[in-house]
Amino acid sequence: MMAEHLAARIEAGELPPNTPLPSERRLAQEYGVSLGTARHATRLLRYRGLVVTIRSKGTYIANRHGRPQ
């Protein structure tokens, strides 16, 4: 459910392309879920191509081509 809600926010433009996704800890607090649930939601978004994780930099909302500029 959390991943679906985040996906809807991305598709609605509330979370624009090439901007950082809040940290998994912050998402867990915002949604009132465990850190593991937040990580799973991020993993689902990455699998769907909605976000891209760059090692040591963070997770970003993907642009139309699936990678940040």
Distance bins in CASP14 RR format, pairs under 12 A and 6 or more apart:
PFRMAT RR
TARGET T0000
AUTHOR 0000-0000-0000
RMODE 2
METHOD distances of the structure
MODEL  1
1 7 0 0 0 0 0 1 0 0 0 0 0
1 8 0 0 0 0 0 1 0 0 0 0 0
1 31 0 0 0 0 1 0 0 0 0 0 0
1 32 0 0 0 0 0 1 0 0 0 0 0
1 33 0 0 0 0 1 0 0 0 0 0 0
1 37 0 0 0 0 1 0 0 0 0 0 0
1 40 0 0 0 0 0 1 0 0 0 0 0
1 41 0 0 0 0 1 0 0 0 0 0 0
1 44 0 0 0 0 0 1 0 0 0 0 0
2 8 0 0 0 0 0 1 0 0 0 0 0
2 9 0 0 0 0 0 1 0 0 0 0 0
2 22 0 0 0 0 0 1 0 0 0 0 0
2 24 0 0 0 0 0 1 0 0 0 0 0
2 27 1 0 0 1 0 0 0 0 0 0 0
2 28 0 0 0 0 1 0 0 0 0 0 0
2 30 0 0 0 0 1 0 0 0 0 0 0
2 31 1 0 1 0 0 0 0 0 0 0 0
2 32 0 0 0 0 1 0 0 0 0 0 0
2 33 1 0 0 1 0 0 0 0 0 0 0
2 34 0 0 0 0 0 1 0 0 0 0 0
2 35 0 0 0 0 0 1 0 0 0 0 0
2 36 0 0 0 0 0 1 0 0 0 0 0
2 37 1 0 0 1 0 0 0 0 0 0 0
2 38 1 0 0 1 0 0 0 0 0 0 0
2 39 0 0 0 0 0 1 0 0 0 0 0
2 40 0 0 0 0 1 0 0 0 0 0 0
2 41 1 0 1 0 0 0 0 0 0 0 0
2 42 0 0 0 0 1 0 0 0 0 0 0
2 43 0 0 0 0 0 1 0 0 0 0 0
2 44 0 0 0 0 1 0 0 0 0 0 0
2 45 0 0 0 0 1 0 0 0 0 0 0
3 9 0 0 0 0 0 1 0 0 0 0 0
3 10 0 0 0 0 0 1 0 0 0 0 0
3 21 0 0 0 0 0 1 0 0 0 0 0
3 27 0 0 0 0 0 1 0 0 0 0 0
3 31 0 0 0 0 0 1 0 0 0 0 0
3 33 0 0 0 0 0 1 0 0 0 0 0
3 37 0 0 0 0 1 0 0 0 0 0 0
3 38 0 0 0 0 1 0 0 0 0 0 0
3 39 0 0 0 0 0 1 0 0 0 0 0
3 40 1 0 0 1 0 0 0 0 0 0 0
3 41 1 0 1 0 0 0 0 0 0 0 0
3 42 0 0 0 0 1 0 0 0 0 0 0
3 43 0 0 0 0 1 0 0 0 0 0 0
3 44 1 0 1 0 0 0 0 0 0 0 0
3 45 1 0 1 0 0 0 0 0 0 0 0
3 46 0 0 0 0 1 0 0 0 0 0 0
3 47 0 0 0 0 1 0 0 0 0 0 0
3 48 0 0 0 0 1 0 0 0 0 0 0
3 49 0 0 0 0 0 1 0 0 0 0 0
3 50 0 0 0 0 1 0 0 0 0 0 0
3 51 0 0 0 0 0 1 0 0 0 0 0
4 10 0 0 0 0 0 1 0 0 0 0 0
4 11 0 0 0 0 0 1 0 0 0 0 0
4 31 0 0 0 0 0 1 0 0 0 0 0
4 41 0 0 0 0 1 0 0 0 0 0 0
4 44 0 0 0 0 1 0 0 0 0 0 0
4 45 0 0 0 0 1 0 0 0 0 0 0
4 48 0 0 0 0 0 1 0 0 0 0 0
4 50 0 0 0 0 0 1 0 0 0 0 0
5 11 0 0 0 0 0 1 0 0 0 0 0
5 12 0 0 0 0 0 1 0 0 0 0 0
5 14 0 0 0 0 0 1 0 0 0 0 0
5 15 0 0 0 0 0 1 0 0 0 0 0
5 27 0 0 0 0 0 1 0 0 0 0 0
5 30 0 0 0 0 0 1 0 0 0 0 0
5 31 1 0 0 1 0 0 0 0 0 0 0
5 33 0 0 0 0 0 1 0 0 0 0 0
5 38 0 0 0 0 0 1 0 0 0 0 0
5 41 0 0 0 0 1 0 0 0 0 0 0
5 44 0 0 0 0 0 1 0 0 0 0 0
5 45 0 0 0 0 0 1 0 0 0 0 0
6 12 0 0 0 0 0 1 0 0 0 0 0
6 13 0 0 0 0 0 1 0 0 0 0 0
6 14 0 0 0 0 1 0 0 0 0 0 0
6 15 1 0 0 1 0 0 0 0 0 0 0
6 21 1 0 0 1 0 0 0 0 0 0 0
6 22 0 0 0 0 1 0 0 0 0 0 0
6 24 0 0 0 0 0 1 0 0 0 0 0
6 27 1 0 0 1 0 0 0 0 0 0 0
6 30 0 0 0 0 0 1 0 0 0 0 0
6 31 0 0 0 0 1 0 0 0 0 0 0
6 33 0 0 0 0 0 1 0 0 0 0 0
6 37 0 0 0 0 0 1 0 0 0 0 0
6 38 0 0 0 0 1 0 0 0 0 0 0
6 40 0 0 0 0 0 1 0 0 0 0 0
6 41 1 0 0 1 0 0 0 0 0 0 0
6 42 0 0 0 0 1 0 0 0 0 0 0
6 43 0 0 0 0 0 1 0 0 0 0 0
6 44 0 0 0 0 1 0 0 0 0 0 0
6 45 1 0 0 1 0 0 0 0 0 0 0
6 46 0 0 0 0 0 1 0 0 0 0 0
6 48 0 0 0 0 0 1 0 0 0 0 0
6 50 1 0 0 1 0 0 0 0 0 0 0
6 51 0 0 0 0 1 0 0 0 0 0 0
6 59 0 0 0 0 0 1 0 0 0 0 0
6 61 0 0 0 0 1 0 0 0 0 0 0
7 13 0 0 0 0 0 1 0 0 0 0 0
7 14 0 0 0 0 0 1 0 0 0 0 0
7 15 0 0 0 0 1 0 0 0 0 0 0
7 21 0 0 0 0 0 1 0 0 0 0 0
7 41 0 0 0 0 1 0 0 0 0 0 0
7 42 0 0 0 0 0 1 0 0 0 0 0
7 44 0 0 0 0 1 0 0 0 0 0 0
7 45 1 0 0 1 0 0 0 0 0 0 0
7 46 0 0 0 0 0 1 0 0 0 0 0
7 47 0 0 0 0 0 1 0 0 0 0 0
7 48 1 0 0 1 0 0 0 0 0 0 0
7 49 0 0 0 0 1 0 0 0 0 0 0
7 50 1 0 1 0 0 0 0 0 0 0 0
7 51 0 0 0 0 1 0 0 0 0 0 0
7 61 0 0 0 0 0 1 0 0 0 0 0
7 62 0 0 0 0 0 1 0 0 0 0 0
8 14 0 0 0 0 1 0 0 0 0 0 0
8 15 0 0 0 0 1 0 0 0 0 0 0
8 45 0 0 0 0 0 1 0 0 0 0 0
8 50 0 0 0 0 0 1 0 0 0 0 0
9 15 1 0 1 0 0 0 0 0 0 0 0
9 16 0 0 0 0 0 1 0 0 0 0 0
9 19 0 0 0 0 0 1 0 0 0 0 0
9 21 0 0 0 0 1 0 0 0 0 0 0
9 22 0 0 0 0 0 1 0 0 0 0 0
9 27 0 0 0 0 0 1 0 0 0 0 0
9 30 0 0 0 0 0 1 0 0 0 0 0
9 31 0 0 0 0 0 1 0 0 0 0 0
9 41 0 0 0 0 0 1 0 0 0 0 0
9 45 0 0 0 0 0 1 0 0 0 0 0
9 50 0 0 0 0 1 0 0 0 0 0 0
9 51 0 0 0 0 0 1 0 0 0 0 0
9 61 0 0 0 0 1 0 0 0 0 0 0
10 16 0 0 0 0 1 0 0 0 0 0 0
10 17 0 0 0 0 1 0 0 0 0 0 0
10 18 0 0 0 0 0 1 0 0 0 0 0
10 19 0 0 0 0 1 0 0 0 0 0 0
10 21 0 0 0 0 1 0 0 0 0 0 0
10 41 0 0 0 0 0 1 0 0 0 0 0
10 45 1 0 0 1 0 0 0 0 0 0 0
10 46 0 0 0 0 0 1 0 0 0 0 0
10 48 0 0 0 0 1 0 0 0 0 0 0
10 49 0 0 0 0 1 0 0 0 0 0 0
10 50 1 0 1 0 0 0 0 0 0 0 0
10 51 1 0 0 1 0 0 0 0 0 0 0
10 52 0 0 0 0 0 1 0 0 0 0 0
10 59 0 0 0 0 0 1 0 0 0 0 0
10 60 0 0 0 0 0 1 0 0 0 0 0
10 61 1 0 1 0 0 0 0 0 0 0 0
10 62 0 0 0 0 1 0 0 0 0 0 0
10 63 0 0 0 0 0 1 0 0 0 0 0
10 64 0 0 0 0 0 1 0 0 0 0 0
10 66 0 0 0 0 0 1 0 0 0 0 0
11 17 0 0 0 0 0 1 0 0 0 0 0
11 45 0 0 0 0 0 1 0 0 0 0 0
11 48 0 0 0 0 0 1 0 0 0 0 0
11 49 0 0 0 0 0 1 0 0 0 0 0
11 50 0 0 0 0 1 0 0 0 0 0 0
11 61 0 0 0 0 0 1 0 0 0 0 0
11 62 0 0 0 0 0 1 0 0 0 0 0
11 64 0 0 0 0 0 1 0 0 0 0 0
12 61 0 0 0 0 0 1 0 0 0 0 0
13 19 0 0 0 0 1 0 0 0 0 0 0
13 50 0 0 0 0 0 1 0 0 0 0 0
13 61 0 0 0 0 1 0 0 0 0 0 0
14 21 0 0 0 0 0 1 0 0 0 0 0
14 22 0 0 0 0 0 1 0 0 0 0 0
14 61 0 0 0 0 1 0 0 0 0 0 0
15 21 1 0 0 1 0 0 0 0 0 0 0
15 22 0 0 0 0 1 0 0 0 0 0 0
15 27 0 0 0 0 0 1 0 0 0 0 0
15 45 0 0 0 0 0 1 0 0 0 0 0
15 50 0 0 0 0 1 0 0 0 0 0 0
15 51 0 0 0 0 1 0 0 0 0 0 0
15 59 0 0 0 0 0 1 0 0 0 0 0
15 60 0 0 0 0 1 0 0 0 0 0 0
15 61 1 0 1 0 0 0 0 0 0 0 0
15 62 0 0 0 0 0 1 0 0 0 0 0
16 60 0 0 0 0 0 1 0 0 0 0 0
16 61 1 0 0 1 0 0 0 0 0 0 0
16 62 0 0 0 0 0 1 0 0 0 0 0
16 63 0 0 0 0 1 0 0 0 0 0 0
16 64 0 0 0 0 0 1 0 0 0 0 0
16 68 0 0 0 0 0 1 0 0 0 0 0
17 49 0 0 0 0 0 1 0 0 0 0 0
17 50 0 0 0 0 1 0 0 0 0 0 0
17 51 0 0 0 0 0 1 0 0 0 0 0
17 52 0 0 0 0 0 1 0 0 0 0 0
17 60 0 0 0 0 1 0 0 0 0 0 0
17 61 1 0 1 0 0 0 0 0 0 0 0
17 62 1 0 0 1 0 0 0 0 0 0 0
17 63 1 0 1 0 0 0 0 0 0 0 0
17 64 1 0 0 1 0 0 0 0 0 0 0
17 65 0 0 0 0 1 0 0 0 0 0 0
17 66 0 0 0 0 1 0 0 0 0 0 0
17 67 0 0 0 0 0 1 0 0 0 0 0
17 68 1 0 0 1 0 0 0 0 0 0 0
17 69 0 0 0 0 1 0 0 0 0 0 0
18 51 0 0 0 0 0 1 0 0 0 0 0
18 52 0 0 0 0 1 0 0 0 0 0 0
18 54 0 0 0 0 0 1 0 0 0 0 0
18 59 0 0 0 0 0 1 0 0 0 0 0
18 60 1 0 0 1 0 0 0 0 0 0 0
18 61 1 0 0 1 0 0 0 0 0 0 0
18 62 0 0 0 0 1 0 0 0 0 0 0
18 63 1 0 1 0 0 0 0 0 0 0 0
18 64 0 0 0 0 0 1 0 0 0 0 0
18 65 0 0 0 0 0 1 0 0 0 0 0
18 66 0 0 0 0 0 1 0 0 0 0 0
18 67 0 0 0 0 1 0 0 0 0 0 0
18 68 1 0 1 0 0 0 0 0 0 0 0
18 69 1 0 1 0 0 0 0 0 0 0 0
19 51 0 0 0 0 0 1 0 0 0 0 0
19 52 0 0 0 0 0 1 0 0 0 0 0
19 58 0 0 0 0 0 1 0 0 0 0 0
19 59 0 0 0 0 0 1 0 0 0 0 0
19 60 1 0 0 1 0 0 0 0 0 0 0
19 61 1 0 1 0 0 0 0 0 0 0 0
19 62 0 0 0 0 0 1 0 0 0 0 0
19 63 0 0 0 0 0 1 0 0 0 0 0
19 68 0 0 0 0 1 0 0 0 0 0 0
19 69 0 0 0 0 0 1 0 0 0 0 0
20 26 0 0 0 0 0 1 0 0 0 0 0
20 27 0 0 0 0 0 1 0 0 0 0 0
20 42 0 0 0 0 0 1 0 0 0 0 0
20 51 0 0 0 0 1 0 0 0 0 0 0
20 52 0 0 0 0 0 1 0 0 0 0 0
20 53 0 0 0 0 0 1 0 0 0 0 0
20 54 0 0 0 0 1 0 0 0 0 0 0
20 57 0 0 0 0 1 0 0 0 0 0 0
20 58 1 0 0 1 0 0 0 0 0 0 0
20 59 1 0 0 1 0 0 0 0 0 0 0
20 60 1 0 1 0 0 0 0 0 0 0 0
20 61 1 0 0 1 0 0 0 0 0 0 0
20 62 0 0 0 0 0 1 0 0 0 0 0
20 68 0 0 0 0 1 0 0 0 0 0 0
21 27 1 0 0 1 0 0 0 0 0 0 0
21 30 0 0 0 0 0 1 0 0 0 0 0
21 38 0 0 0 0 0 1 0 0 0 0 0
21 39 0 0 0 0 0 1 0 0 0 0 0
21 41 0 0 0 0 1 0 0 0 0 0 0
21 42 1 0 0 1 0 0 0 0 0 0 0
21 45 1 0 0 1 0 0 0 0 0 0 0
21 46 0 0 0 0 1 0 0 0 0 0 0
21 50 0 0 0 0 1 0 0 0 0 0 0
21 51 1 0 1 0 0 0 0 0 0 0 0
21 52 0 0 0 0 1 0 0 0 0 0 0
21 53 0 0 0 0 1 0 0 0 0 0 0
21 54 0 0 0 0 0 1 0 0 0 0 0
21 57 0 0 0 0 0 1 0 0 0 0 0
21 58 1 0 0 1 0 0 0 0 0 0 0
21 59 1 0 1 0 0 0 0 0 0 0 0
21 60 1 0 0 1 0 0 0 0 0 0 0
21 61 1 0 0 1 0 0 0 0 0 0 0
21 62 0 0 0 0 1 0 0 0 0 0 0
21 68 0 0 0 0 0 1 0 0 0 0 0
22 28 0 0 0 0 1 0 0 0 0 0 0
22 29 0 0 0 0 1 0 0 0 0 0 0
22 30 1 0 0 1 0 0 0 0 0 0 0
22 31 0 0 0 0 0 1 0 0 0 0 0
22 38 0 0 0 0 1 0 0 0 0 0 0
22 41 0 0 0 0 0 1 0 0 0 0 0
22 42 0 0 0 0 1 0 0 0 0 0 0
22 51 0 0 0 0 0 1 0 0 0 0 0
22 58 0 0 0 0 0 1 0 0 0 0 0
22 59 0 0 0 0 1 0 0 0 0 0 0
22 60 0 0 0 0 0 1 0 0 0 0 0
22 61 0 0 0 0 0 1 0 0 0 0 0
23 29 0 0 0 0 1 0 0 0 0 0 0
23 30 0 0 0 0 0 1 0 0 0 0 0
23 35 0 0 0 0 1 0 0 0 0 0 0
23 38 0 0 0 0 1 0 0 0 0 0 0
23 39 0 0 0 0 0 1 0 0 0 0 0
23 42 0 0 0 0 1 0 0 0 0 0 0
23 53 0 0 0 0 0 1 0 0 0 0 0
23 58 0 0 0 0 1 0 0 0 0 0 0
23 59 0 0 0 0 1 0 0 0 0 0 0
24 30 0 0 0 0 0 1 0 0 0 0 0
24 31 0 0 0 0 0 1 0 0 0 0 0
24 33 0 0 0 0 0 1 0 0 0 0 0
24 34 0 0 0 0 0 1 0 0 0 0 0
24 35 1 0 0 1 0 0 0 0 0 0 0
24 36 1 0 0 1 0 0 0 0 0 0 0
24 37 0 0 0 0 1 0 0 0 0 0 0
24 38 1 0 1 0 0 0 0 0 0 0 0
24 39 1 0 1 0 0 0 0 0 0 0 0
24 40 0 0 0 0 1 0 0 0 0 0 0
24 41 0 0 0 0 1 0 0 0 0 0 0
24 42 1 0 1 0 0 0 0 0 0 0 0
24 43 0 0 0 0 1 0 0 0 0 0 0
24 45 0 0 0 0 0 1 0 0 0 0 0
24 46 0 0 0 0 0 1 0 0 0 0 0
24 51 0 0 0 0 0 1 0 0 0 0 0
24 53 0 0 0 0 0 1 0 0 0 0 0
24 58 0 0 0 0 1 0 0 0 0 0 0
24 59 0 0 0 0 1 0 0 0 0 0 0
25 31 0 0 0 0 0 1 0 0 0 0 0
25 32 0 0 0 0 0 1 0 0 0 0 0
25 33 0 0 0 0 0 1 0 0 0 0 0
25 34 0 0 0 0 0 1 0 0 0 0 0
25 35 1 0 0 1 0 0 0 0 0 0 0
25 36 0 0 0 0 0 1 0 0 0 0 0
25 37 0 0 0 0 0 1 0 0 0 0 0
25 38 1 0 0 1 0 0 0 0 0 0 0
25 39 0 0 0 0 1 0 0 0 0 0 0
25 42 0 0 0 0 0 1 0 0 0 0 0
26 32 0 0 0 0 0 1 0 0 0 0 0
26 33 0 0 0 0 0 1 0 0 0 0 0
26 35 0 0 0 0 0 1 0 0 0 0 0
26 38 0 0 0 0 1 0 0 0 0 0 0
26 42 0 0 0 0 0 1 0 0 0 0 0
26 59 0 0 0 0 0 1 0 0 0 0 0
27 33 1 0 0 1 0 0 0 0 0 0 0
27 34 0 0 0 0 0 1 0 0 0 0 0
27 35 0 0 0 0 1 0 0 0 0 0 0
27 36 0 0 0 0 0 1 0 0 0 0 0
27 37 0 0 0 0 1 0 0 0 0 0 0
27 38 1 0 1 0 0 0 0 0 0 0 0
27 39 0 0 0 0 1 0 0 0 0 0 0
27 40 0 0 0 0 0 1 0 0 0 0 0
27 41 1 0 0 1 0 0 0 0 0 0 0
27 42 1 0 0 1 0 0 0 0 0 0 0
27 45 0 0 0 0 0 1 0 0 0 0 0
27 51 0 0 0 0 0 1 0 0 0 0 0
27 59 0 0 0 0 1 0 0 0 0 0 0
28 34 1 0 0 1 0 0 0 0 0 0 0
28 35 1 0 1 0 0 0 0 0 0 0 0
28 36 1 0 0 1 0 0 0 0 0 0 0
28 37 1 0 0 1 0 0 0 0 0 0 0
28 38 1 1 0 0 0 0 0 0 0 0 0
28 39 0 0 0 0 1 0 0 0 0 0 0
28 40 0 0 0 0 0 1 0 0 0 0 0
28 41 0 0 0 0 1 0 0 0 0 0 0
28 42 0 0 0 0 0 1 0 0 0 0 0
29 35 0 0 0 0 1 0 0 0 0 0 0
29 37 0 0 0 0 0 1 0 0 0 0 0
29 38 0 0 0 0 1 0 0 0 0 0 0
30 37 0 0 0 0 0 1 0 0 0 0 0
30 38 0 0 0 0 1 0 0 0 0 0 0
30 41 0 0 0 0 0 1 0 0 0 0 0
31 37 1 0 0 1 0 0 0 0 0 0 0
31 38 1 0 0 1 0 0 0 0 0 0 0
31 40 0 0 0 0 0 1 0 0 0 0 0
31 41 0 0 0 0 1 0 0 0 0 0 0
31 42 0 0 0 0 0 1 0 0 0 0 0
32 38 0 0 0 0 1 0 0 0 0 0 0
32 41 0 0 0 0 0 1 0 0 0 0 0
33 39 0 0 0 0 0 1 0 0 0 0 0
33 40 0 0 0 0 1 0 0 0 0 0 0
33 41 0 0 0 0 1 0 0 0 0 0 0
33 42 0 0 0 0 0 1 0 0 0 0 0
34 40 0 0 0 0 1 0 0 0 0 0 0
34 41 0 0 0 0 0 1 0 0 0 0 0
35 41 0 0 0 0 0 1 0 0 0 0 0
35 42 0 0 0 0 0 1 0 0 0 0 0
36 42 0 0 0 0 1 0 0 0 0 0 0
36 43 0 0 0 0 1 0 0 0 0 0 0
37 43 0 0 0 0 0 1 0 0 0 0 0
37 44 0 0 0 0 0 1 0 0 0 0 0
38 44 0 0 0 0 0 1 0 0 0 0 0
38 45 0 0 0 0 0 1 0 0 0 0 0
38 59 0 0 0 0 0 1 0 0 0 0 0
39 45 0 0 0 0 0 1 0 0 0 0 0
39 46 0 0 0 0 0 1 0 0 0 0 0
39 53 0 0 0 0 0 1 0 0 0 0 0
39 59 0 0 0 0 0 1 0 0 0 0 0
40 46 0 0 0 0 0 1 0 0 0 0 0
40 47 0 0 0 0 0 1 0 0 0 0 0
41 47 0 0 0 0 0 1 0 0 0 0 0
41 48 0 0 0 0 0 1 0 0 0 0 0
41 50 0 0 0 0 0 1 0 0 0 0 0
41 51 0 0 0 0 1 0 0 0 0 0 0
41 59 0 0 0 0 0 1 0 0 0 0 0
42 48 0 0 0 0 0 1 0 0 0 0 0
42 49 0 0 0 0 0 1 0 0 0 0 0
42 50 0 0 0 0 1 0 0 0 0 0 0
42 51 1 0 0 1 0 0 0 0 0 0 0
42 52 0 0 0 0 0 1 0 0 0 0 0
42 53 1 0 0 1 0 0 0 0 0 0 0
42 58 0 0 0 0 0 1 0 0 0 0 0
42 59 1 0 0 1 0 0 0 0 0 0 0
42 60 0 0 0 0 0 1 0 0 0 0 0
42 61 0 0 0 0 0 1 0 0 0 0 0
43 49 0 0 0 0 0 1 0 0 0 0 0
43 50 0 0 0 0 0 1 0 0 0 0 0
43 51 0 0 0 0 1 0 0 0 0 0 0
43 53 0 0 0 0 1 0 0 0 0 0 0
43 59 0 0 0 0 0 1 0 0 0 0 0
44 50 0 0 0 0 1 0 0 0 0 0 0
44 51 0 0 0 0 1 0 0 0 0 0 0
45 51 1 0 1 0 0 0 0 0 0 0 0
45 52 0 0 0 0 1 0 0 0 0 0 0
45 53 0 0 0 0 1 0 0 0 0 0 0
45 59 0 0 0 0 1 0 0 0 0 0 0
45 60 0 0 0 0 0 1 0 0 0 0 0
45 61 0 0 0 0 1 0 0 0 0 0 0
45 62 0 0 0 0 1 0 0 0 0 0 0
45 66 0 0 0 0 0 1 0 0 0 0 0
46 52 1 0 0 1 0 0 0 0 0 0 0
46 53 1 0 0 1 0 0 0 0 0 0 0
46 54 0 0 0 0 0 1 0 0 0 0 0
46 58 0 0 0 0 0 1 0 0 0 0 0
46 59 1 0 0 1 0 0 0 0 0 0 0
46 60 0 0 0 0 0 1 0 0 0 0 0
46 61 0 0 0 0 0 1 0 0 0 0 0
46 62 0 0 0 0 1 0 0 0 0 0 0
46 66 0 0 0 0 0 1 0 0 0 0 0
46 67 0 0 0 0 0 1 0 0 0 0 0
47 53 0 0 0 0 0 1 0 0 0 0 0
47 62 0 0 0 0 0 1 0 0 0 0 0
48 61 0 0 0 0 0 1 0 0 0 0 0
48 62 0 0 0 0 1 0 0 0 0 0 0
48 66 0 0 0 0 0 1 0 0 0 0 0
49 59 0 0 0 0 0 1 0 0 0 0 0
49 60 0 0 0 0 0 1 0 0 0 0 0
49 61 0 0 0 0 1 0 0 0 0 0 0
49 62 1 0 1 0 0 0 0 0 0 0 0
49 63 0 0 0 0 0 1 0 0 0 0 0
49 64 0 0 0 0 0 1 0 0 0 0 0
49 65 0 0 0 0 0 1 0 0 0 0 0
49 66 1 0 1 0 0 0 0 0 0 0 0
49 67 0 0 0 0 1 0 0 0 0 0 0
49 68 0 0 0 0 0 1 0 0 0 0 0
50 59 0 0 0 0 0 1 0 0 0 0 0
50 60 0 0 0 0 0 1 0 0 0 0 0
50 61 1 0 0 1 0 0 0 0 0 0 0
50 62 1 0 1 0 0 0 0 0 0 0 0
50 63 0 0 0 0 0 1 0 0 0 0 0
50 64 0 0 0 0 0 1 0 0 0 0 0
50 66 0 0 0 0 1 0 0 0 0 0 0
50 67 0 0 0 0 0 1 0 0 0 0 0
51 58 0 0 0 0 1 0 0 0 0 0 0
51 59 1 0 1 0 0 0 0 0 0 0 0
51 60 1 0 0 1 0 0 0 0 0 0 0
51 61 1 0 1 0 0 0 0 0 0 0 0
51 62 1 0 1 0 0 0 0 0 0 0 0
51 63 0 0 0 0 0 1 0 0 0 0 0
51 66 0 0 0 0 1 0 0 0 0 0 0
51 67 0 0 0 0 0 1 0 0 0 0 0
51 68 0 0 0 0 1 0 0 0 0 0 0
52 58 0 0 0 0 1 0 0 0 0 0 0
52 59 1 0 0 1 0 0 0 0 0 0 0
52 60 1 0 1 0 0 0 0 0 0 0 0
52 61 0 0 0 0 1 0 0 0 0 0 0
52 62 1 0 1 0 0 0 0 0 0 0 0
52 63 0 0 0 0 1 0 0 0 0 0 0
52 65 0 0 0 0 0 1 0 0 0 0 0
52 66 1 0 0 1 0 0 0 0 0 0 0
52 67 1 0 1 0 0 0 0 0 0 0 0
52 68 1 0 1 0 0 0 0 0 0 0 0
52 69 0 0 0 0 0 1 0 0 0 0 0
53 59 1 0 1 0 0 0 0 0 0 0 0
53 60 1 0 0 1 0 0 0 0 0 0 0
53 61 0 0 0 0 0 1 0 0 0 0 0
53 62 0 0 0 0 0 1 0 0 0 0 0
53 66 0 0 0 0 0 1 0 0 0 0 0
53 67 0 0 0 0 0 1 0 0 0 0 0
53 68 0 0 0 0 0 1 0 0 0 0 0
54 60 1 0 0 1 0 0 0 0 0 0 0
54 62 0 0 0 0 0 1 0 0 0 0 0
54 67 0 0 0 0 1 0 0 0 0 0 0
54 68 1 0 0 1 0 0 0 0 0 0 0
54 69 0 0 0 0 0 1 0 0 0 0 0
57 68 0 0 0 0 1 0 0 0 0 0 0
58 68 0 0 0 0 1 0 0 0 0 0 0
59 68 0 0 0 0 1 0 0 0 0 0 0
60 66 0 0 0 0 1 0 0 0 0 0 0
60 67 0 0 0 0 1 0 0 0 0 0 0
60 68 1 0 1 0 0 0 0 0 0 0 0
60 69 0 0 0 0 1 0 0 0 0 0 0
61 67 0 0 0 0 0 1 0 0 0 0 0
61 68 1 0 0 1 0 0 0 0 0 0 0
61 69 0 0 0 0 0 1 0 0 0 0 0
62 68 1 0 0 1 0 0 0 0 0 0 0
62 69 0 0 0 0 0 1 0 0 0 0 0
63 69 1 0 0 1 0 0 0 0 0 0 0
END
